[in-house]
């Protein structure tokens, strides 16, 4: 297993190019299963998660070619069964269910379990499939959805934490090939859902309202191959912006989309960070001393849960008390105990973390527990005095393209080494 060795205390300076969005790319890759014609998807980040999704598509009978960020997927023939063991290993792959159900009228996948960030049920995905007329069965760890014919329906997909991103994506994909009109109420408004709808419409689907809580899908008989360019990753953008602020540096985020990051930019500015739009780029630097702020994660356009851990590392450096409340995933605080090893003073009270910021951080060996927690530890390590060793960086390679290379380009002293 690999680790990062980080010599902290160096302000990040320079330019970094933002990669394509992981969470947009994964369902878009799955959507290519809806047609027997080839699809070309550009700006796909080279990550272990996208490579894993490619393997799942291959196991279902698709041919997949990945060349310098461009994926060509051709699902001329589609098997209703594949290596579903793979699905269990990556939760995001549950979004193959909607396309399989749409095209083959049957889908069977291993039931994704919980993960370190919370329970992660799929009841809302299944509720949506049922509303379209599918029969759901759960047996032996597998969930299957089957239908003679899918029929458009009006459904409410809100759950205990608000909308569901992949649930909305899954039902939207299945409904493209259903008969009649489907209306999803309380749909997720995330930019990744909008990007998926754009790709589906390029394939010939009729989707209106993506980006709002009501999405209307008029079913069509067949979808065709299409080309698409994935949006820039807003969470990668937020991560580098926070890293720039945490190290008191000055970084240009090339290709970043400010309109997808309003809540993050708002909180960064409140915390004493300047974020300026420069054409197609964003320039991030500190505006004097950091300030404590309160942050609550919410579905889009609220503050993203996927940037909560990284923000906590920044607020650990801001003098005063910040309260960070996690409203999407109940146990997404695995980074707290690791940040404590670097000297951060953070207490968990129910869904909130109380960050007593401003104590100096100093390097220590820490363990990455999930993707965003790992990013938070890298940021804290970059800001801390001395050497931080972040173990189990395979978590970070799931979602950040060449993070160590990109950080080195910004002047960070970070090395990838074999774990000792
Ligand atoms: N939920 C239900 N029932 C469902 C589905 C979700 O109760 O059927 C609950 C979840 O337990 C959670 C909330 O609804 O409390 C929101 O979960 P959502 O379904 O929106 O999450 P997701 O679609 O499984 C995607 C991202 C996550 C990101 C969340 C929230 C992908 C591949 N994953 O997951 O990304 O945290 O949306 O924005 O798009 C990450 O990139 O690190 C990551 C975990």
Boltz pocket constraint, residues with backbone or C-beta under 6 A from the ligand:
constraints:
  - pocket:
      binder: B
      contacts: [[A, 22], [A, 23], [A, 24], [A, 26], [A, 92], [A, 118], [A, 119], [A, 120], [A, 121], [A, 122], [A, 123], [A, 124], [A, 125], [A, 126], [A, 159], [A, 160], [A, 161], [A, 162], [A, 163], [A, 164], [A, 165], [A, 166], [A, 167], [A, 188], [A, 305], [A, 306], [A, 327], [A, 328], [A, 329], [A, 330], [A, 371], [A, 372], [A, 399]]
      max_distance: 6.0
